[in-house]
Amino acid sequence: MKMSIGVDLHKTQFTVCCLSEDRKVQESGIYPTNERGYRAFTDKMFHWSEQGYESAVAVESTGNTRHFCNQVIKTGAMITIVNTMKFKVVNESVKKTDRHDARTLAEFLEKDMLPESVLCSQESEDIRRLLKSRSVLVKALVSLKNQVHGLLLGYGIETKRGQLQSKKERQRIQDGLADQGNAARAVKPLLDTIDKISSQVKELEDVLSDIVREDKDIALLKTIPGVGLITAATVRAYTDDINRYESAKKYAAHAGLAPWVQNSNKTIHHGHITKRGPSALRTAFVQIVMGMLRLKNKTNGYWIIQKYQIMKEHKGTGKSIIAMARKINTIVYAILKHGRPFDPSKMEPDPKYLEMSKAAKLYVLAI
């Protein structure tokens, strides 16, 4: 016998609806999201197992879904994590209650009609949390530095953009304000906070470096010119398992770098990129592009750079960077899929492509 269990999970409580094979409600209730509530729910599932039921649980993907799954998986039940982007029945329901939502999940689970979302590994989750904490601190640093630049400018002291990056330079600025009175009092707390947050960012980076020290995927990604620890760790964490994606196009769709496509009858529309999927992964690909563009001495002969420069002339910088990020996405897919490091020899431009580009330029000049 099968028991289909729908769970409407929230921050402080979760509502449960259990349907048997004849679609009759066997159990429903509300449990707190604490140790007592989880124990009561798992005890109930163990009770059904003893009665001969094979339990399956459906829960929507939220912030505490992983913790919920870690508690329920001990019972041996099959867990389906629902992709909320593709399952709109709950959100668009005219009867929006926790009990009704839980029953809807149970009914669709019983019919095996739920769009699933894959939960990443615990290692990837740990890396994501570290990267998120670092991102919060870095944003705070940028805000503080902007405030210092503004305060100093108000006192007639002009500073350069990257002048506050160095601790030695920050100390030199603070020493130079010793005879400025109020200026020194206003700036000193901000500079001290910048020093403290900078050291915390460095500590997080050291922890991240220790965690991924033996990670093969990150080692492969760092062979790409312009890719450092943070970018490689971001791609690794939000890709998780490259074998989940059947092709580079599917991987690009996961990153939100695939274009909108709307085909109906004889009407065909192709729009901008979807921007679906992890924004951090999409940003990481753009950062790889920027890293390659900065390393001109090393990457200037790459076909991907030459294609970017040609496209930039008539499409603009923004669209060209995104187009290049899509190509980087394909390169990263191949590196991770085949487990081989970045090969600069494959970046050599095709002679036929160079001839065509040269002919196109001469044609434009002739016009």
BALOBA-1460 file (C-alpha; in Angstrom, 3 decimals):
// residues 367
<rec num="1" residu="m" x="0.000" y="0.000" z="0.000"/>
<rec num="2" residu="k" x="1.140" y="3.504" z="-0.803"/>
<rec num="3" residu="m" x="0.767" y="6.625" z="1.331"/>
<rec num="4" residu="s" x="1.119" y="9.976" z="-0.464"/>
<rec num="5" residu="i" x="2.038" y="12.779" z="1.940"/>
<rec num="6" residu="g" x="1.849" y="16.459" z="0.981"/>
<rec num="7" residu="v" x="3.727" y="18.923" z="3.193"/>
<rec num="8" residu="d" x="3.212" y="22.696" z="3.149"/>
<rec num="9" residu="l" x="6.439" y="23.841" z="4.796"/>
<rec num="10" residu="h" x="6.875" y="27.231" z="6.447"/>
<rec num="11" residu="k" x="9.379" y="28.873" z="8.761"/>
<rec num="12" residu="t" x="7.643" y="28.068" z="12.057"/>
<rec num="13" residu="q" x="5.349" y="25.157" z="11.172"/>
<rec num="14" residu="f" x="4.413" y="22.656" z="8.483"/>
<rec num="15" residu="t" x="1.006" y="21.296" z="7.531"/>
<rec num="16" residu="v" x="0.631" y="17.646" z="6.517"/>
<rec num="17" residu="c" x="-2.017" y="15.818" z="4.480"/>
<rec num="18" residu="c" x="-1.772" y="12.036" z="3.989"/>
<rec num="19" residu="l" x="-3.712" y="10.259" z="1.252"/>
<rec num="20" residu="s" x="-4.000" y="6.480" z="0.899"/>
<rec num="21" residu="e" x="-4.312" y="4.710" z="-2.457"/>
<rec num="22" residu="d" x="-8.097" y="5.160" z="-2.441"/>
<rec num="23" residu="r" x="-7.474" y="8.956" z="-2.085"/>
<rec num="24" residu="k" x="-8.971" y="9.069" z="1.381"/>
<rec num="25" residu="v" x="-7.369" y="11.382" z="3.934"/>
<rec num="26" residu="q" x="-5.766" y="9.136" z="6.552"/>
<rec num="27" residu="e" x="-4.121" y="11.879" z="8.564"/>
<rec num="28" residu="s" x="-3.737" y="15.653" z="8.599"/>
<rec num="29" residu="g" x="-2.224" y="18.023" z="11.088"/>
<rec num="30" residu="i" x="0.118" y="20.886" z="11.870"/>
<rec num="31" residu="y" x="3.579" y="20.383" z="13.362"/>
<rec num="32" residu="p" x="6.095" y="22.979" z="14.622"/>
<rec num="33" residu="t" x="9.432" y="23.164" z="12.795"/>
<rec num="34" residu="n" x="11.478" y="22.184" z="15.826"/>
<rec num="35" residu="e" x="12.890" y="18.962" z="17.220"/>
<rec num="36" residu="r" x="9.613" y="18.048" z="18.923"/>
<rec num="37" residu="g" x="7.565" y="18.610" z="15.771"/>
<rec num="38" residu="y" x="9.918" y="16.665" z="13.527"/>
<rec num="39" residu="r" x="10.018" y="13.772" z="15.990"/>
<rec num="40" residu="a" x="6.217" y="13.634" z="16.172"/>
<rec num="41" residu="f" x="5.966" y="13.591" z="12.372"/>
<rec num="42" residu="t" x="8.649" y="10.929" z="11.865"/>
<rec num="43" residu="d" x="7.107" y="8.773" z="14.619"/>
<rec num="44" residu="k" x="3.828" y="8.915" z="12.705"/>
<rec num="45" residu="m" x="5.611" y="7.822" z="9.518"/>
<rec num="46" residu="f" x="7.268" y="4.919" z="11.318"/>
<rec num="47" residu="h" x="3.782" y="3.926" z="12.535"/>
<rec num="48" residu="w" x="2.450" y="3.850" z="8.957"/>
<rec num="49" residu="s" x="5.445" y="1.821" z="7.863"/>
<rec num="50" residu="e" x="4.651" y="-0.775" z="10.522"/>
<rec num="51" residu="q" x="1.095" y="-0.947" z="9.160"/>
<rec num="52" residu="g" x="2.459" y="-1.845" z="5.721"/>
<rec num="53" residu="y" x="2.333" y="1.555" z="4.031"/>
<rec num="54" residu="e" x="5.093" y="2.681" z="1.659"/>
<rec num="55" residu="s" x="5.352" y="6.429" z="2.239"/>
<rec num="56" residu="a" x="6.213" y="9.128" z="-0.315"/>
<rec num="57" residu="v" x="6.551" y="12.795" z="0.689"/>
<rec num="58" residu="a" x="6.191" y="15.923" z="-1.474"/>
<rec num="59" residu="v" x="7.457" y="19.286" z="-0.212"/>
<rec num="60" residu="e" x="8.037" y="22.578" z="-2.003"/>
<rec num="61" residu="s" x="11.538" y="23.994" z="-2.340"/>
<rec num="62" residu="t" x="12.077" y="26.661" z="0.351"/>
<rec num="63" residu="g" x="14.871" y="27.891" z="2.597"/>
<rec num="64" residu="n" x="14.536" y="25.106" z="5.182"/>
<rec num="65" residu="t" x="13.699" y="22.249" z="2.798"/>
<rec num="66" residu="r" x="17.121" y="20.624" z="3.212"/>
<rec num="67" residu="h" x="16.774" y="20.484" z="6.995"/>
<rec num="68" residu="f" x="13.262" y="19.041" z="6.650"/>
<rec num="69" residu="c" x="14.502" y="16.381" z="4.213"/>
<rec num="70" residu="n" x="17.385" y="15.458" z="6.525"/>
<rec num="71" residu="q" x="14.839" y="14.720" z="9.267"/>
<rec num="72" residu="v" x="12.391" y="12.788" z="7.090"/>
<rec num="73" residu="i" x="14.960" y="10.737" z="5.164"/>
<rec num="74" residu="k" x="15.687" y="8.779" z="8.364"/>
<rec num="75" residu="t" x="12.306" y="7.102" z="7.974"/>
<rec num="76" residu="g" x="13.225" y="5.643" z="4.573"/>
<rec num="77" residu="a" x="10.446" y="7.525" z="2.769"/>
<rec num="78" residu="m" x="10.816" y="8.700" z="-0.831"/>
<rec num="79" residu="i" x="11.018" y="12.511" z="-0.954"/>
<rec num="80" residu="t" x="10.002" y="14.669" z="-3.914"/>
<rec num="81" residu="i" x="11.109" y="18.305" z="-3.838"/>
<rec num="82" residu="v" x="8.668" y="20.323" z="-5.937"/>
<rec num="83" residu="n" x="9.915" y="22.922" z="-8.400"/>
<rec num="84" residu="t" x="7.761" y="25.929" z="-7.488"/>
<rec num="85" residu="m" x="8.615" y="27.727" z="-10.755"/>
<rec num="86" residu="k" x="6.889" y="24.970" z="-12.743"/>
<rec num="87" residu="f" x="4.140" y="24.058" z="-10.278"/>
<rec num="88" residu="k" x="1.740" y="27.014" z="-10.203"/>
<rec num="89" residu="v" x="-1.335" y="25.116" z="-9.008"/>
<rec num="90" residu="v" x="-0.730" y="26.080" z="-5.370"/>
<rec num="91" residu="n" x="0.130" y="29.744" z="-5.987"/>
<rec num="92" residu="e" x="-2.756" y="30.354" z="-8.376"/>
<rec num="93" residu="s" x="-5.382" y="28.522" z="-6.338"/>
<rec num="94" residu="v" x="-8.444" y="30.548" z="-5.331"/>
<rec num="95" residu="k" x="-8.564" y="28.588" z="-2.083"/>
<rec num="96" residu="k" x="-5.194" y="29.362" z="-0.515"/>
<rec num="97" residu="t" x="-4.881" y="27.619" z="2.834"/>
<rec num="98" residu="d" x="-2.050" y="25.492" z="4.206"/>
<rec num="99" residu="r" x="-4.318" y="22.474" z="4.574"/>
<rec num="100" residu="h" x="-5.598" y="22.767" z="1.007"/>
<rec num="101" residu="d" x="-2.079" y="23.283" z="-0.369"/>
<rec num="102" residu="a" x="-0.832" y="20.180" z="1.452"/>
<rec num="103" residu="r" x="-3.710" y="18.126" z="0.012"/>
<rec num="104" residu="t" x="-2.995" y="19.439" z="-3.501"/>
<rec num="105" residu="l" x="0.621" y="18.331" z="-3.197"/>
<rec num="106" residu="a" x="-0.479" y="14.906" z="-1.953"/>
<rec num="107" residu="e" x="-2.960" y="14.477" z="-4.824"/>
<rec num="108" residu="f" x="-0.435" y="15.386" z="-7.523"/>
<rec num="109" residu="l" x="2.180" y="13.187" z="-5.853"/>
<rec num="110" residu="e" x="-0.246" y="10.247" z="-5.901"/>
<rec num="111" residu="k" x="-0.670" y="10.798" z="-9.659"/>
<rec num="112" residu="d" x="3.103" y="11.247" z="-10.147"/>
<rec num="113" residu="m" x="2.534" y="14.642" z="-11.792"/>
<rec num="114" residu="l" x="4.854" y="16.876" z="-9.745"/>
<rec num="115" residu="p" x="7.752" y="18.755" z="-11.430"/>
<rec num="116" residu="e" x="10.826" y="17.885" z="-9.389"/>
<rec num="117" residu="s" x="13.664" y="20.108" z="-8.224"/>
<rec num="118" residu="v" x="17.063" y="18.563" z="-7.494"/>
<rec num="119" residu="l" x="18.619" y="19.306" z="-4.121"/>
<rec num="120" residu="c" x="22.333" y="19.988" z="-4.383"/>
<rec num="121" residu="s" x="24.910" y="18.045" z="-2.370"/>
<rec num="122" residu="q" x="25.834" y="19.075" z="1.160"/>
<rec num="123" residu="e" x="29.328" y="20.071" z="-0.024"/>
<rec num="124" residu="s" x="27.883" y="22.453" z="-2.617"/>
<rec num="125" residu="e" x="25.481" y="23.847" z="-0.025"/>
<rec num="126" residu="d" x="28.377" y="24.564" z="2.371"/>
<rec num="127" residu="i" x="30.322" y="26.372" z="-0.353"/>
<rec num="128" residu="r" x="27.243" y="28.428" z="-1.272"/>
<rec num="129" residu="r" x="26.761" y="29.532" z="2.341"/>
<rec num="130" residu="l" x="30.393" y="30.629" z="2.606"/>
<rec num="131" residu="l" x="30.176" y="32.525" z="-0.681"/>
<rec num="132" residu="k" x="26.944" y="34.204" z="0.434"/>
<rec num="133" residu="s" x="28.512" y="35.325" z="3.729"/>
<rec num="134" residu="r" x="31.514" y="36.681" z="1.863"/>
<rec num="135" residu="s" x="29.247" y="38.505" z="-0.609"/>
<rec num="136" residu="v" x="27.390" y="40.231" z="2.242"/>
<rec num="137" residu="l" x="30.667" y="41.381" z="3.794"/>
<rec num="138" residu="v" x="32.085" y="42.575" z="0.468"/>
<rec num="139" residu="k" x="28.948" y="44.648" z="-0.208"/>
<rec num="140" residu="a" x="29.311" y="46.190" z="3.257"/>
<rec num="141" residu="l" x="32.953" y="46.995" z="2.466"/>
<rec num="142" residu="v" x="32.014" y="48.731" z="-0.782"/>
<rec num="143" residu="s" x="29.380" y="50.818" z="1.009"/>
<rec num="144" residu="l" x="31.815" y="51.834" z="3.770"/>
<rec num="145" residu="k" x="34.537" y="52.788" z="1.285"/>
<rec num="146" residu="n" x="32.092" y="54.932" z="-0.660"/>
<rec num="147" residu="q" x="31.167" y="56.707" z="2.571"/>
<rec num="148" residu="v" x="34.847" y="57.386" z="3.334"/>
<rec num="149" residu="h" x="35.436" y="58.771" z="-0.167"/>
<rec num="150" residu="g" x="32.413" y="61.062" z="0.272"/>
<rec num="151" residu="l" x="33.480" y="62.284" z="3.737"/>
<rec num="152" residu="l" x="37.018" y="63.037" z="2.620"/>
<rec num="153" residu="l" x="35.773" y="64.853" z="-0.457"/>
<rec num="154" residu="g" x="33.576" y="66.984" z="1.807"/>
<rec num="155" residu="y" x="36.727" y="68.089" z="3.648"/>
<rec num="156" residu="g" x="38.484" y="68.903" z="0.375"/>
<rec num="157" residu="i" x="40.564" y="65.697" z="0.309"/>
<rec num="158" residu="e" x="40.373" y="63.916" z="-3.052"/>
<rec num="159" residu="t" x="41.004" y="60.143" z="-3.061"/>
<rec num="160" residu="k" x="41.469" y="57.672" z="-5.882"/>
<rec num="161" residu="r" x="39.111" y="54.786" z="-6.578"/>
<rec num="162" residu="g" x="41.303" y="51.915" z="-5.319"/>
<rec num="163" residu="q" x="43.122" y="53.854" z="-2.638"/>
<rec num="164" residu="l" x="41.254" y="52.225" z="0.245"/>
<rec num="165" residu="q" x="42.027" y="48.670" z="-0.861"/>
<rec num="166" residu="s" x="45.336" y="48.520" z="0.993"/>
<rec num="167" residu="k" x="45.529" y="48.519" z="4.797"/>
<rec num="168" residu="k" x="48.825" y="50.423" z="4.574"/>
<rec num="169" residu="e" x="47.199" y="53.096" z="2.411"/>
<rec num="170" residu="r" x="44.213" y="53.384" z="4.778"/>
<rec num="171" residu="q" x="46.608" y="53.910" z="7.683"/>
<rec num="172" residu="r" x="48.461" y="56.578" z="5.694"/>
<rec num="173" residu="i" x="45.191" y="58.430" z="5.093"/>
<rec num="174" residu="q" x="44.309" y="58.204" z="8.772"/>
<rec num="175" residu="d" x="47.741" y="59.529" z="9.778"/>
<rec num="176" residu="g" x="47.356" y="62.409" z="7.330"/>
<rec num="177" residu="l" x="44.101" y="63.424" z="9.028"/>
<rec num="178" residu="a" x="45.721" y="63.783" z="12.461"/>
<rec num="179" residu="d" x="45.694" y="67.594" z="12.249"/>
<rec num="180" residu="q" x="42.248" y="67.805" z="10.619"/>
<rec num="181" residu="g" x="40.231" y="67.529" z="13.850"/>
<rec num="182" residu="n" x="36.619" y="66.636" z="13.024"/>
<rec num="183" residu="a" x="37.592" y="64.944" z="9.759"/>
<rec num="184" residu="a" x="39.740" y="62.422" z="11.628"/>
<rec num="185" residu="r" x="36.976" y="61.720" z="14.164"/>
<rec num="186" residu="a" x="34.425" y="61.122" z="11.405"/>
<rec num="187" residu="v" x="36.603" y="58.871" z="9.251"/>
<rec num="188" residu="k" x="38.425" y="56.808" z="11.894"/>
<rec num="189" residu="p" x="35.445" y="54.570" z="12.910"/>
<rec num="190" residu="l" x="34.753" y="53.787" z="9.251"/>
<rec num="191" residu="l" x="38.385" y="52.923" z="8.528"/>
<rec num="192" residu="d" x="38.545" y="50.728" z="11.634"/>
<rec num="193" residu="t" x="35.387" y="48.903" z="10.527"/>
<rec num="194" residu="i" x="36.845" y="48.437" z="7.039"/>
<rec num="195" residu="d" x="39.956" y="46.864" z="8.587"/>
<rec num="196" residu="k" x="37.841" y="44.501" z="10.677"/>
<rec num="197" residu="i" x="35.539" y="43.414" z="7.838"/>
<rec num="198" residu="s" x="38.503" y="42.976" z="5.469"/>
<rec num="199" residu="s" x="40.112" y="40.555" z="7.933"/>
<rec num="200" residu="q" x="36.797" y="38.655" z="8.212"/>
<rec num="201" residu="v" x="36.595" y="38.371" z="4.422"/>
<rec num="202" residu="k" x="40.151" y="36.996" z="4.398"/>
<rec num="203" residu="e" x="39.189" y="34.438" z="7.078"/>
<rec num="204" residu="l" x="36.218" y="33.254" z="5.025"/>
<rec num="205" residu="e" x="38.425" y="32.914" z="1.953"/>
<rec num="206" residu="d" x="40.911" y="30.835" z="3.965"/>
<rec num="207" residu="v" x="38.091" y="28.547" z="5.162"/>
<rec num="208" residu="l" x="36.812" y="28.214" z="1.586"/>
<rec num="209" residu="s" x="40.311" y="27.450" z="0.339"/>
<rec num="210" residu="d" x="40.669" y="24.653" z="2.919"/>
<rec num="211" residu="i" x="37.288" y="23.130" z="2.009"/>
<rec num="212" residu="v" x="37.974" y="22.985" z="-1.735"/>
<rec num="213" residu="r" x="41.680" y="22.197" z="-1.524"/>
<rec num="214" residu="e" x="41.239" y="18.721" z="-3.047"/>
<rec num="215" residu="d" x="38.231" y="19.485" z="-5.237"/>
<rec num="216" residu="k" x="39.030" y="18.332" z="-8.778"/>
<rec num="217" residu="d" x="36.380" y="20.473" z="-10.471"/>
<rec num="218" residu="i" x="37.735" y="23.677" z="-8.938"/>
<rec num="219" residu="a" x="41.273" y="22.710" z="-9.932"/>
<rec num="220" residu="l" x="40.063" y="22.255" z="-13.532"/>
<rec num="221" residu="l" x="38.184" y="25.556" z="-13.554"/>
<rec num="222" residu="k" x="41.215" y="27.473" z="-12.283"/>
<rec num="223" residu="t" x="43.108" y="26.467" z="-15.433"/>
<rec num="224" residu="i" x="40.895" y="28.926" z="-17.365"/>
<rec num="225" residu="p" x="42.680" y="32.303" z="-17.721"/>
<rec num="226" residu="g" x="41.201" y="34.894" z="-15.373"/>
<rec num="227" residu="v" x="39.506" y="32.382" z="-13.047"/>
<rec num="228" residu="g" x="40.435" y="32.526" z="-9.364"/>
<rec num="229" residu="l" x="39.248" y="30.766" z="-6.228"/>
<rec num="230" residu="i" x="35.976" y="32.672" z="-5.738"/>
<rec num="231" residu="t" x="34.796" y="32.405" z="-9.348"/>
<rec num="232" residu="a" x="35.766" y="28.730" z="-9.590"/>
<rec num="233" residu="a" x="34.051" y="27.934" z="-6.278"/>
<rec num="234" residu="t" x="30.890" y="29.747" z="-7.420"/>
<rec num="235" residu="v" x="30.696" y="27.775" z="-10.667"/>
<rec num="236" residu="r" x="31.407" y="24.530" z="-8.780"/>
<rec num="237" residu="a" x="28.788" y="25.177" z="-6.084"/>
<rec num="238" residu="y" x="25.949" y="26.188" z="-8.410"/>
<rec num="239" residu="t" x="26.715" y="23.497" z="-10.991"/>
<rec num="240" residu="d" x="27.015" y="20.718" z="-8.382"/>
<rec num="241" residu="d" x="26.948" y="17.688" z="-10.700"/>
<rec num="242" residu="i" x="27.658" y="18.376" z="-14.376"/>
<rec num="243" residu="n" x="26.225" y="14.971" z="-15.345"/>
<rec num="244" residu="r" x="22.741" y="16.284" z="-14.540"/>
<rec num="245" residu="y" x="22.846" y="18.226" z="-17.819"/>
<rec num="246" residu="e" x="22.520" y="16.296" z="-21.067"/>
<rec num="247" residu="s" x="24.149" y="18.997" z="-23.184"/>
<rec num="248" residu="a" x="25.811" y="22.400" z="-23.048"/>
<rec num="249" residu="k" x="22.474" y="23.940" z="-24.074"/>
<rec num="250" residu="k" x="20.769" y="22.431" z="-21.023"/>
<rec num="251" residu="y" x="23.597" y="23.762" z="-18.852"/>
<rec num="252" residu="a" x="23.167" y="27.237" z="-20.393"/>
<rec num="253" residu="a" x="19.441" y="27.055" z="-19.667"/>
<rec num="254" residu="h" x="20.246" y="26.189" z="-16.034"/>
<rec num="255" residu="a" x="22.430" y="29.319" z="-15.817"/>
<rec num="256" residu="g" x="19.734" y="31.477" z="-17.431"/>
<rec num="257" residu="l" x="21.926" y="32.244" z="-20.460"/>
<rec num="258" residu="a" x="19.552" y="30.681" z="-22.997"/>
<rec num="259" residu="p" x="17.276" y="33.023" z="-25.005"/>
<rec num="260" residu="w" x="13.506" y="33.152" z="-24.686"/>
<rec num="261" residu="v" x="11.802" y="31.120" z="-27.426"/>
<rec num="262" residu="q" x="8.111" y="31.437" z="-28.254"/>
<rec num="263" residu="n" x="7.055" y="29.349" z="-31.244"/>
<rec num="264" residu="s" x="3.379" y="29.000" z="-32.074"/>
<rec num="265" residu="n" x="1.921" y="28.069" z="-35.447"/>
<rec num="266" residu="k" x="3.930" y="30.148" z="-37.948"/>
<rec num="267" residu="t" x="5.012" y="32.767" z="-35.418"/>
<rec num="268" residu="i" x="8.555" y="32.492" z="-34.057"/>
<rec num="269" residu="h" x="9.994" y="34.855" z="-31.469"/>
<rec num="270" residu="h" x="13.464" y="34.794" z="-29.890"/>
<rec num="271" residu="g" x="14.015" y="37.195" z="-27.015"/>
<rec num="272" residu="h" x="16.653" y="38.111" z="-24.457"/>
<rec num="273" residu="i" x="18.215" y="35.560" z="-22.125"/>
<rec num="274" residu="t" x="15.780" y="34.054" z="-19.636"/>
<rec num="275" residu="k" x="17.784" y="34.919" z="-16.480"/>
<rec num="276" residu="r" x="16.243" y="31.820" z="-14.911"/>
<rec num="277" residu="g" x="18.442" y="29.893" z="-12.548"/>
<rec num="278" residu="p" x="21.124" y="30.986" z="-10.056"/>
<rec num="279" residu="s" x="22.107" y="34.615" z="-10.599"/>
<rec num="280" residu="a" x="25.437" y="33.898" z="-8.879"/>
<rec num="281" residu="l" x="26.328" y="31.346" z="-11.577"/>
<rec num="282" residu="r" x="25.395" y="33.771" z="-14.345"/>
<rec num="283" residu="t" x="27.502" y="36.476" z="-12.700"/>
<rec num="284" residu="a" x="30.432" y="34.061" z="-12.406"/>
<rec num="285" residu="f" x="30.420" y="33.473" z="-16.178"/>
<rec num="286" residu="v" x="30.425" y="37.230" z="-16.778"/>
<rec num="287" residu="q" x="33.357" y="37.553" z="-14.358"/>
<rec num="288" residu="i" x="35.249" y="34.911" z="-16.347"/>
<rec num="289" residu="v" x="34.668" y="37.018" z="-19.455"/>
<rec num="290" residu="m" x="35.961" y="40.143" z="-17.731"/>
<rec num="291" residu="g" x="38.976" y="38.215" z="-16.453"/>
<rec num="292" residu="m" x="39.825" y="37.049" z="-19.961"/>
<rec num="293" residu="l" x="39.462" y="40.575" z="-21.347"/>
<rec num="294" residu="r" x="41.839" y="41.912" z="-18.680"/>
<rec num="295" residu="l" x="44.529" y="39.351" z="-19.564"/>
<rec num="296" residu="k" x="45.088" y="40.761" z="-23.045"/>
<rec num="297" residu="n" x="48.701" y="39.630" z="-23.272"/>
<rec num="298" residu="k" x="47.596" y="36.025" z="-22.770"/>
<rec num="299" residu="t" x="44.173" y="35.874" z="-24.394"/>
<rec num="300" residu="n" x="44.278" y="38.409" z="-27.227"/>
<rec num="301" residu="g" x="44.849" y="35.674" z="-29.826"/>
<rec num="302" residu="y" x="41.877" y="33.568" z="-28.701"/>
<rec num="303" residu="w" x="39.073" y="33.234" z="-31.243"/>
<rec num="304" residu="i" x="36.526" y="33.954" z="-28.541"/>
<rec num="305" residu="i" x="38.155" y="37.345" z="-27.828"/>
<rec num="306" residu="q" x="38.373" y="38.226" z="-31.521"/>
<rec num="307" residu="k" x="34.713" y="37.305" z="-31.990"/>
<rec num="308" residu="y" x="33.841" y="39.526" z="-29.018"/>
<rec num="309" residu="q" x="35.735" y="42.478" z="-30.512"/>
<rec num="310" residu="i" x="33.964" y="42.094" z="-33.862"/>
<rec num="311" residu="m" x="30.538" y="41.754" z="-32.253"/>
<rec num="312" residu="k" x="31.190" y="44.720" z="-29.957"/>
<rec num="313" residu="e" x="31.410" y="47.069" z="-32.948"/>
<rec num="314" residu="h" x="27.791" y="46.548" z="-34.005"/>
<rec num="315" residu="k" x="26.076" y="44.991" z="-30.957"/>
<rec num="316" residu="g" x="27.591" y="46.990" z="-28.121"/>
<rec num="317" residu="t" x="29.568" y="45.936" z="-25.057"/>
<rec num="318" residu="g" x="26.705" y="44.549" z="-22.947"/>
<rec num="319" residu="k" x="25.268" y="42.120" z="-25.499"/>
<rec num="320" residu="s" x="28.748" y="41.062" z="-26.573"/>
<rec num="321" residu="i" x="29.758" y="40.186" z="-22.999"/>
<rec num="322" residu="i" x="26.608" y="38.071" z="-22.537"/>
<rec num="323" residu="a" x="27.210" y="36.321" z="-25.872"/>
<rec num="324" residu="m" x="30.772" y="35.593" z="-24.780"/>
<rec num="325" residu="a" x="29.513" y="34.345" z="-21.398"/>
<rec num="326" residu="r" x="27.322" y="31.840" z="-23.264"/>
<rec num="327" residu="k" x="30.403" y="30.543" z="-25.106"/>
<rec num="328" residu="i" x="32.330" y="30.365" z="-21.824"/>
<rec num="329" residu="n" x="29.408" y="28.334" z="-20.488"/>
<rec num="330" residu="t" x="29.967" y="25.791" z="-23.271"/>
<rec num="331" residu="i" x="33.721" y="25.677" z="-22.571"/>
<rec num="332" residu="v" x="33.137" y="25.122" z="-18.845"/>
<rec num="333" residu="y" x="30.646" y="22.360" z="-19.634"/>
<rec num="334" residu="a" x="33.218" y="20.551" z="-21.783"/>
<rec num="335" residu="i" x="35.960" y="20.940" z="-19.146"/>
<rec num="336" residu="l" x="33.816" y="19.547" z="-16.327"/>
<rec num="337" residu="k" x="32.132" y="16.876" z="-18.449"/>
<rec num="338" residu="h" x="35.367" y="15.372" z="-19.771"/>
<rec num="339" residu="g" x="37.531" y="16.168" z="-16.744"/>
<rec num="340" residu="r" x="40.234" y="17.871" z="-18.829"/>
<rec num="341" residu="p" x="41.923" y="21.228" z="-18.113"/>
<rec num="342" residu="f" x="41.569" y="24.295" z="-20.301"/>
<rec num="343" residu="d" x="43.467" y="23.850" z="-23.567"/>
<rec num="344" residu="p" x="44.773" y="27.152" z="-25.046"/>
<rec num="345" residu="s" x="45.489" y="25.434" z="-28.386"/>
<rec num="346" residu="k" x="41.735" y="25.057" z="-28.955"/>
<rec num="347" residu="m" x="41.389" y="28.844" z="-28.679"/>
<rec num="348" residu="e" x="43.389" y="29.454" z="-31.844"/>
<rec num="349" residu="p" x="41.194" y="31.178" z="-34.461"/>
<rec num="350" residu="d" x="40.047" y="29.286" z="-37.535"/>
<rec num="351" residu="p" x="41.889" y="30.632" z="-40.650"/>
<rec num="352" residu="k" x="38.648" y="30.532" z="-42.664"/>
<rec num="353" residu="y" x="36.916" y="32.644" z="-40.014"/>
<rec num="354" residu="l" x="39.780" y="35.184" z="-40.096"/>
<rec num="355" residu="e" x="39.556" y="35.415" z="-43.893"/>
<rec num="356" residu="m" x="35.794" y="35.940" z="-43.755"/>
<rec num="357" residu="s" x="36.164" y="38.622" z="-41.057"/>
<rec num="358" residu="k" x="38.841" y="40.398" z="-43.063"/>
<rec num="359" residu="a" x="36.708" y="40.292" z="-46.213"/>
<rec num="360" residu="a" x="33.695" y="41.635" z="-44.303"/>
<rec num="361" residu="k" x="35.731" y="44.567" z="-42.974"/>
<rec num="362" residu="l" x="37.032" y="45.397" z="-46.444"/>
<rec num="363" residu="y" x="33.502" y="45.276" z="-47.802"/>
<rec num="364" residu="v" x="32.261" y="47.676" z="-45.111"/>
<rec num="365" residu="l" x="35.145" y="50.077" z="-45.823"/>
<rec num="366" residu="a" x="34.397" y="49.918" z="-49.542"/>
<rec num="367" residu="i" x="30.789" y="50.926" z="-48.949"/>
